[in-house]
């Protein structure tokens, strides 16, 4: 993901973010102590980050929430479609029983012997 979101924030002595302003096109009207460029995933999970030595770091033991890209590129859209198509093919093959071509069939078809009425 592109780091195109601006984050202005203040933090307490433990590094916990106490005040913040974030967005793609923002102009702060007051001063903040820290400034970072972040992505959508970081913005959605700011409660799981802290400021440590002037850096934005994830708090140990936290799990980040996944975020979908609202404007995926053509390559990302194509990759997602290929993935879904492969999943659909797999599901379809699980539903369709395997077929055996006629010439490979191992079952013998009974053949009637011609009867001779004169016998």
The 8 nearest C-alpha neighbors of each residue, nearest first, counted from 0:
[[1, 38, 2, 39, 68, 40, 3, 37],
 [0, 2, 3, 38, 37, 39, 4, 36],
 [1, 3, 38, 37, 36, 4, 0, 39],
 [2, 4, 1, 38, 23, 36, 37, 5],
 [5, 3, 23, 37, 22, 36, 2, 38],
 [4, 6, 36, 21, 22, 23, 35, 37],
 [7, 5, 21, 35, 34, 20, 36, 8],
 [6, 8, 34, 20, 19, 33, 31, 21],
 [9, 7, 19, 33, 18, 31, 32, 6],
 [8, 10, 18, 32, 17, 31, 16, 33],
 [11, 9, 16, 17, 14, 15, 50, 8],
 [10, 12, 14, 13, 15, 17, 16, 9],
 [11, 13, 14, 10, 15, 50, 51, 16],
 [14, 12, 11, 15, 10, 49, 50, 51],
 [15, 13, 50, 49, 10, 11, 12, 51],
 [14, 16, 49, 10, 11, 13, 17, 50],
 [17, 15, 10, 9, 18, 49, 14, 11],
 [16, 18, 10, 9, 15, 11, 19, 8],
 [19, 17, 9, 8, 16, 10, 20, 31],
 [20, 18, 8, 7, 9, 21, 17, 6],
 [19, 21, 7, 6, 8, 22, 18, 27],
 [22, 20, 6, 5, 7, 19, 4, 25],
 [23, 21, 4, 5, 24, 25, 6, 20],
 [22, 24, 4, 5, 3, 25, 21, 6],
 [25, 23, 22, 26, 5, 4, 21, 3],
 [26, 24, 22, 23, 27, 21, 5, 20],
 [25, 27, 28, 24, 20, 22, 29, 5],
 [26, 28, 29, 25, 30, 20, 7, 31],
 [29, 27, 26, 30, 25, 31, 20, 7],
 [30, 28, 27, 31, 26, 7, 20, 32],
 [31, 29, 32, 28, 27, 7, 8, 33],
 [32, 30, 8, 33, 9, 7, 29, 34],
 [31, 33, 9, 8, 30, 34, 7, 10],
 [34, 32, 8, 7, 31, 9, 35, 53],
 [33, 35, 7, 6, 8, 32, 36, 5],
 [36, 34, 6, 5, 37, 7, 33, 55],
 [35, 37, 5, 4, 2, 6, 3, 34],
 [38, 36, 2, 4, 41, 35, 3, 5],
 [37, 39, 2, 41, 40, 1, 4, 3],
 [40, 38, 42, 41, 43, 66, 37, 4],
 [41, 39, 43, 42, 66, 38, 44, 65],
 [40, 42, 44, 38, 43, 39, 45, 37],
 [41, 43, 39, 45, 44, 40, 38, 37],
 [42, 44, 40, 41, 45, 39, 64, 66],
 [43, 45, 41, 42, 46, 47, 63, 40],
 [46, 44, 47, 48, 42, 41, 43, 49],
 [45, 47, 44, 48, 16, 49, 43, 15],
 [48, 46, 45, 44, 58, 57, 61, 49],
 [49, 47, 57, 45, 58, 56, 46, 55],
 [50, 48, 14, 15, 56, 55, 16, 51],
 [49, 51, 14, 55, 54, 53, 56, 15],
 [50, 52, 54, 53, 14, 49, 55, 56],
 [53, 51, 54, 50, 55, 14, 56, 49],
 [52, 54, 51, 50, 55, 33, 14, 34],
 [55, 53, 51, 50, 52, 56, 49, 35],
 [54, 56, 50, 49, 51, 48, 53, 57],
 [57, 55, 48, 49, 54, 50, 58, 51],
 [56, 58, 48, 47, 59, 49, 55, 61],
 [57, 59, 48, 47, 61, 56, 60, 49],
 [60, 58, 61, 57, 47, 62, 56, 48],
 [59, 61, 58, 62, 57, 47, 63, 48],
 [62, 60, 59, 58, 47, 63, 57, 48],
 [63, 61, 64, 60, 47, 59, 44, 58],
 [62, 64, 44, 65, 61, 47, 40, 41],
 [63, 65, 66, 44, 62, 40, 43, 41],
 [66, 64, 63, 40, 67, 43, 44, 39],
 [65, 67, 40, 64, 68, 39, 43, 69],
 [68, 66, 69, 65, 40, 39, 71, 70],
 [67, 69, 70, 71, 66, 0, 39, 40],
 [70, 68, 67, 71, 66, 39, 72, 0],
 [71, 69, 68, 72, 67, 76, 73, 75],
 [72, 70, 68, 75, 76, 69, 73, 74],
 [71, 73, 75, 74, 76, 70, 77, 68],
 [72, 74, 76, 75, 77, 71, 78, 70],
 [73, 75, 77, 72, 76, 78, 71, 79],
 [76, 74, 78, 72, 77, 73, 71, 79],
 [75, 77, 73, 79, 74, 78, 71, 72],
 [78, 76, 80, 74, 79, 75, 73, 81],
 [77, 79, 75, 81, 80, 76, 74, 82],
 [80, 78, 82, 76, 77, 81, 75, 83],
 [79, 81, 77, 83, 82, 78, 84, 76],
 [82, 80, 84, 78, 79, 83, 85, 77],
 [81, 83, 79, 85, 80, 84, 78, 86],
 [82, 84, 86, 80, 85, 81, 87, 79],
 [85, 83, 81, 87, 86, 82, 80, 88],
 [86, 84, 88, 82, 87, 83, 81, 89],
 [85, 87, 83, 89, 84, 88, 90, 82],
 [86, 88, 84, 90, 89, 85, 91, 83],
 [89, 87, 91, 85, 90, 86, 92, 84],
 [88, 90, 86, 92, 87, 91, 85, 93],
 [89, 91, 87, 93, 88, 92, 86, 94],
 [92, 90, 88, 94, 93, 89, 87, 95],
 [91, 93, 95, 89, 94, 90, 88, 96],
 [92, 94, 90, 91, 95, 89, 96, 88],
 [95, 93, 91, 92, 96, 90, 89, 97],
 [94, 96, 92, 93, 91, 97, 98, 90],
 [97, 95, 98, 94, 93, 92, 91, 99],
 [96, 98, 95, 99, 92, 93, 94, 100],
 [99, 97, 96, 100, 95, 101, 104, 103],
 [98, 100, 101, 104, 103, 97, 102, 105],
 [101, 99, 103, 102, 98, 104, 97, 105],
 [102, 100, 104, 103, 99, 105, 98, 106],
 [103, 101, 104, 100, 99, 105, 106, 107],
 [104, 102, 101, 100, 105, 99, 106, 98],
 [103, 105, 101, 102, 106, 99, 100, 107],
 [106, 104, 103, 107, 102, 101, 108, 99],
 [107, 105, 104, 108, 103, 109, 101, 102],
 [108, 106, 109, 105, 104, 110, 103, 102],
 [107, 109, 110, 106, 105, 111, 104, 101],
 [110, 108, 107, 111, 112, 106, 113, 105],
 [111, 109, 108, 112, 107, 113, 114, 106],
 [112, 110, 113, 109, 114, 108, 115, 107],
 [111, 113, 114, 110, 109, 115, 116, 108],
 [114, 112, 111, 115, 110, 116, 118, 117],
 [113, 115, 112, 116, 118, 111, 117, 110],
 [114, 116, 117, 118, 113, 112, 111, 110],
 [117, 115, 118, 114, 113, 112, 111, 110],
 [118, 116, 115, 114, 113, 112, 111, 110],
 [117, 116, 115, 114, 113, 112, 111, 110]]
